Amino acid sequence: MSIFSTVFNRRNTYSAKWDMLEQVYSINDASEVLPMWVADMDFAIPSVIIDALHKRMEHPVFGYSMAPEETKSSLTNWVAEKHQLTIKNEWILFLHGVIPGIAEAIEAFTEVGDKVLIHTPVYPPFMSVPTNLGRKVVTSQLLEKNNSYEMDWESFEDCLKNDVKAFILCNPHNPGGKVWSEKDLTKIATLCQQYNVLILSDEIHSDLIFEPNKHIPMLKVAEDPNNIITFLAPTKTFNLAGIQAATMVVPDEKKRKVLENLEMNRGYMGLNIFSLTALQTAYEQGNPWLEELLEVLTINMDYVVENLSKLDGIKVSKPEGTYLLWIDYRGTGLSEKEMMDRLLTVGKLALEPGSKYGEAGNGFLRMNVACPLSTVEDGVSRFVKSLQ
């Protein structure tokens, strides 16, 4: 049996996805609820990573650790092969997650009261992190077209003109699954340079792309790479979120120094030995697992799209990237509360409500299909039951 068809019992494993349902959805008993909300996978990680962690544990001393050049090289080699992007080892800073990195960059290069631009709908921390740091979030709403999204360039430039200091890009887009084109990214880079706006490019889903789409790194199209900080991690690609390992790619030496000083002042000690081991092994040996994963995700996506599209009032298309489906239920006439109540009480299915991604997400649901096909089939059955 393939590891991608094996169903693992994740309940009572301190899993946010499986063990926080009652708390998040305010329900008394979630024992029969199927969670397809949090963006982690129900698949076993690559066996090569497990083997590498076991090997490291054979050494009985877990003292202070440091990041060797080989670990940085594993990432530079990966992006060179996967995305035809050349980066230097010295550009790489390690951190515990992409969101902590974005927070660090906002704190380092903007002031309290400064404006930070985002597209909506978008991953909720893009809104909450700048706000919690005392910055003002400015939004440019994406345009809907053919069950996908396009950028509203007039709105985007109007925002940039209005003294915005930083722009957070989500590429591929979460929750919409849009893989932004080279033309789009080049225009973003040009406009941000014109208005002196720092680009924070979250590319955590960049390895989860479905053909014929191609991920284009922002650094690849920008005339001035010093105006860009890119965030990458093996955590989405290889289901390592609990390992907490991510990277910032910072070409500008002055910006790197500012970030390094900020980390030193906070007493940040870098990644632990297990995070470093997992990250390096993933990038050096994880590709066969990833190739099989993408085939499985394609089957899962196609199944959901085919079956949910048959339902009255439901629109859903296969995303260009990520393992997340963005389901439009506005045609049902149901409010978000009505839809969520039906899903949780009738279907016993936990999906993410679209309003979580901003007002532009009203009338949508986000579904995570990074799980065995049998689980996907169960989820679709529960969704159908919810609307009957």
Disulfide bonds with the S-S distance in Angstrom:
none
